[in-house]
Amino acid sequence: MNGYDLLLLSRLLSAHFLADFLFLSESWKKEVFDRSWKSSRLYLHSLISAGIIYLCSTLFNVLWFPIVVFISRVLFDGIKFGKRVEAEQILLKQLFKIFVLVICLIYFKNSGESYNVKFFLSQELSFKFWVLAFSYITIFWPVGFLIGQLTEQWRGQIKSESLEGLGKAGLWIGRLERILILTFVLINRFEAIGFLIAAKSIFRFGEITNSEDRKIAEYILIGTLLSVVFAIFFGIFTKWLLSKSILTTSIF
């Protein structure tokens, strides 16, 4: 995979995650799941997603590409397994939709068909912008969803009233935490990560006075460590990509 391929892949995945996490509300998700292919919002969201991906790709001369994206999203999002939304369903559909984008990229690369990626900025700056955009978008939305699924088994062991607090405060704390850690890694300030974790521990853990408090503390600690691991991983991977002479050498 060369720099041009990776630039296009970064754009496609960034647009995909924006379409599926930022431009799809919970009410729309519920209606699409309940009504499947009978839902008008399924087709509207698929159209919005195809438009966002098409615009971000800048492959304006490949007119069949947004049509393929639209059809694939209608098919995958319209499929319904069981009577309730399961995490496995969501992850499987995400993999299928990403697979379609990768297949399209492979076709662009091997078919000999001309495709022109617009840069707008210089080539190097454009690549760096989209690599950074992909990393921040990924840790903000998809990684947050993944952490929520990984910790769900323990969330059920805690009394619901024990987790009461500001609406979605924990969600935004996790998002901001990952953004800060990724930024610290990118600017080589690893000591700031330790300070951030220590400060969060002081404010959130408090005294463990009974078994329920201990469960909450352990639950928060697991979520925090998962956030740290994912953010550090994406930070190191992003730094490695940015260090390459991206548009003149092979990456993988």
N, C-alpha and C positions, 0 to 999 in steps of 0.2 A: 504494500500500500504506500503510495507516494503522498507528498504533501497536499496535492490538489484533491486526492481522494479523501484524505483525512479532514481537510477543510470542509468539503461537501458533507461528509458524515457528521461533523460537528454541527453544521447548520441544520441538517435533517433531524437529528436527535434533539437538539435544543427546541426546534419548532414543534416536534412531536410532544415533548413533555409540557411545553407551554399550552398546547391545544388540549391535552388530556387532563391537566391539573389546574391551570389557571382559568381556562375558558369553559370549564364544565362544572357547574354548581351541583351541590348535593341533591337538590330538587330535580334537576335534569337527569342526574344519574338514576334516581329512583324511578322516574317516569320511563326512562329508556329500558330499565330492567323489567319493570312491571308490564309494559306494553310491547316490548321487543320491537319487531318490525312494523307494528301498528302505530308507533310513536312518531309524530312529526318532528319531535326534537332530536330523534336519532339521525334523521336525514339532514336537519339543519346543522347539528354539531359536526357531522361528517363533512358537510360542505365547508363549514368554518375551518375545520382542521385541514382539509385539503388545500384551502386557500392560504392558510398561514404557512404550511409546509412549502407550497409552491412559491410563495413570495420570498421566503427565507432562502430557498435553494437558489433563486435567481436563474433557474433553468427555463427561461421564458420561451425558448425555441422548442422545448420538448412538451408539446401540448397533450400528449397521452399520459404524462406523469400524474397530474392532479386527478385525472379520471380514475387511474388505477388506485391512487390513495383513497379517493372517495368511496369506490366500490368495496375495497378491502375493509374499510372502517365500518361501513354499513353491515357487511357480512359478519365481522368479528364482534362488533358491539351489539348486534342483534341476536347473537346466539345466547341462549339462556340455559343454564344448568341448575336444576333444583329450584326451590321456592324462595330462596334468599340469596343475597349477594355474599359470596365467599371470597376470602382473600386469594385463594388458589385460582378462582375464575379471573379476577382482575389481573393477577400476575401473568396468567397464561395468555390473556388477550393482549397484554402489553408486549409480551414476547412475540406473538404472532404479528402485531402491527410493526414492531421494529424489524422483524424478519423480512417483511415486505419491502421496507425502505432499504435494507441491506441488499436484497435481491435486485432492486432497481439500480442501486449503485454499482453492483457487479455487472449488470447488463450494460450500463453506461460505459464502464471501463473496458469490457471485452467485445462489445458489438461493433466498435468502430464508428458508432454514431457520434456525430459532433455535438458536444455539449459545452457551453461556455458559462463558467461561473463568474459572475460579476464581483469585483472586489470593492469598488467605491473608495476604499482607502488603499494604501500601498499593499502589495501582496503580503509582506511580512506582518504588517499591522492588522490586516484583515484576518489572517490566520490566528494571530494572538488574541484578537478580540473574540472570535468564535470559540476558541478553545477555553478561554476564561468564561464566556457566557455559558457554555455547556457545563463546565464544572460547577458554577454557582447555581444554575438552574437545577442541576441534578441533585445537589446536596440540599437544596431548599425544599423541593417537592417530592420527587421519587424516593430519595433516601429517608425522608421523614415518614412517608407511607410505609416503607419497608421496616423501619425501626418500630413503628406502631404495630405491625403484624408480628414481629419477632417477640415483642413484649406482651402481646395480648394474653398469653397463657398465664402470666402472673397478675395481670390487671384484674382478672376475674377472682383472684384470691383476696383482694382488698375490698373492704366494704365501700360501697359507692359514696357514702357520706364522708368517708375519710379523704376522698380525692376532691371534694368540693373546693372551689376557689374561683378566681376570675375566669370568665368564659374564654376558653381556648388559650389561656395564659401559658400553660405548659407547652402547647404546640408552638407558640411564637418564641418562647424561651429556647426551645430546641433548635428552631430555625436560625435564630440570631446566634446561638452558640456555635453552630456548624459554620456559619458565614465568618464569624470572627476567627475560628480555628483555621479554616482554609486560608484566610487572609494572613494570619500569623505565619503559617507555613510558607506561603508564597514570598513573604518579605523576610524570611529567616529569623523570626522572633519566637523561637520555640519556648523560651522561658515564659512568655506571656500566656501560653497555653496552660502551664502549671498554675499561674496566678489566677486564671479564669476558673479553672476547676476548683481551686481552693476557695475562691470567693463564693462560688455556687454552693459548695458544701456547707459553708458557714451559714448562708442565708436559708437553705432549703432543708438541711437535715435536722438541725436542732438536737434536742435530747431524745434519746430512745427510752421511753418510760414503760412501754408494754409491748406485747408481741405484735399488735397492729401497727404501732409506730415503726417497729423494726421492718415489717413487710413494706411499708411505704418507703423507708429509707433505702432498702435494698432495691426496690423497684425503680426509684429515681436514679440510684447509682448505676444500675444496669443500662438504663436509657442514656445516661450521660456518657458512659464508657463506649457504648455503641456509636453515639454521635462523634465522640473523639476519634475512634478508630476509622470510621468512614471519612471524616473530614481530613484527617492526616493522610489517609491513603490517596484521596483525590488531590490533595495538595502536592504530595510527592509526585504523583503521576502527571499532574498538570505542569509542574516545574520541569520534569523530564521532557515533556513534549515541547515546551517553550524554549528549551535549550537547544533543540535541533535546528539545523538550517533547513527549515521545513519544506520549502518549495523546490529544493534542488537535490534532496537525498531521499532514499527510501526509509520509511519509518519502521515498518514491520517486515 
